[in-house]
Amino acid sequence: MTNPGLEGVVVADTQISEVDGERGRLVIAGADVEQLAGAATFEATARRVLAAGGADPVVATPIDNAAFGAARAAAWELLPRLGDALDHADAMDALRTGLAHLRPGPTDAGGDLAAAMSAIGAAPVVVAAWSRRRAGQAPVAPDPALGHAADYLRMTLGRPGDAASVRALDAYLVTVIDHAMCASTFTARVIASTASDLISALVGAVGALKGPLHGGAPGPVLDMLDAIGAPDRAEAWLLGELAAGRRIMGMGHRVYRVRDPRAAVLEEAVRPLASPRLELARAVERAAAKILHERKPDRPLAANVEFYTAVLLDAVGLPREQFSATFAVSRVAGWAAHVLEQRRTGRLIRPASRYIGAMP
């Protein structure tokens, strides 16, 4: 008997997000992703997913805009106690280590929400500080009065980002805040189901996202665009990659059978930035979709979220080594919401396995 694995198996009921792979639709706590991106801030969307996960509005920890700024300020005070976390060669390793230093608090509604806010505030501070350290520059202290996206960009660049870049980055953080039961979210929920603390669940989720099969393609998409260089070279270059047995970065998704709706959102979000890579990316996407359809007509392979993530994050000024960790800066809010929701079920997630070894 073959082992079908767990793909497609329902392991939880959720009110946080829904992915419709056949129709190319992503619903985040009752709103289409296209509705939220560009209209709602990251803070508003984080409140939305946390509330969907079960954050109690009467607990002592507030989740207003000032709370996000205060969480970043508190994380700044933690930086001197992170040891060699910022010396890691990989931003995801720095983020994992930084989050592991947070105090988990009690595993109840108030404790979990307080820990969630600490982690949401710490993620941009740690990643921006890592990026500055890597560039041989001093970390920049957060400005609690700014929005999450604006402050993250400022802490990375060492100067305020322009309004268009802040809007684009905010739209990106909203777009990737949650995506149903992906590998990292499942990891967080499994850890939470053991009655472990929220910080441990988030650290585990970062470890899952670090894997190149889950969160590691935005940087390579940019490498691909640089290698192609011009729209008229796209088809020949892509055919050469396929002939060499290599995959096309940013194309195809395990769930979506059509174009990832987040790709459309980010393509639109990057348009006001006048990125010289945008037209190249569009040309490469068209060529890749055509070639892949001809080669594999029975296997839908369209642009996924990482395709235009690369163009957007590059256009706002973030280095490509920071791309995957920037994804986590947003997704930490979604993971935290899932931990809150899983906690309410009180059930251990214990999948079965099928033994295929020798019998005694």
Number of C-alpha atoms within 10 A of each C-alpha: 5 5 8 8 10 11 9 9 8 8 14 12 9 16 18 23 23 19 18 16 17 11 13 15 19 24 20 28 20 14 13 16 23 20 13 19 25 21 14 14 22 26 23 16 24 27 19 20 25 27 19 21 25 20 22 16 12 8 13 12 18 16 21 11 18 14 17 24 21 18 23 28 19 17 25 19 10 16 18 9 10 16 11 11 21 24 14 15 12 18 26 24 18 24 27 22 20 26 24 18 17 17 15 20 15 15 17 14 17 19 18 24 28 22 23 27 23 24 30 26 27 26 28 27 31 31 27 30 25 27 26 19 15 17 10 9 13 13 21 19 18 24 17 18 13 15 18 28 26 20 27 31 23 21 25 25 19 17 11 15 21 13 11 15 23 21 23 25 31 26 27 29 25 27 30 21 23 30 18 20 21 15 16 24 28 22 23 27 30 23 24 28 21 16 16 16 22 33 26 17 27 30 23 21 26 27 15 20 23 20 15 11 10 13 20 17 22 27 24 18 23 24 15 19 21 12 12 19 15 15 17 13 15 23 18 11 18 21 17 12 12 14 10 9 9 11 12 18 20 26 22 23 17 10 15 22 17 19 23 26 23 25 20 16 22 27 19 17 23 26 16 12 18 10 15 10 21 19 14 21 25 15 18 24 21 16 21 24 19 15 17 21 15 10 11 10 11 9 11 16 25 23 24 22 25 27 31 30 30 27 26 27 24 20 21 21 13 19 16 19 17 21 23 26 28 24 21 27 26 27 28 26 28 29 32 32 33 31 33 27 24 26 25 14 11 12 13 15 16 10 8 8 9 9 7 8 6 5 5 3
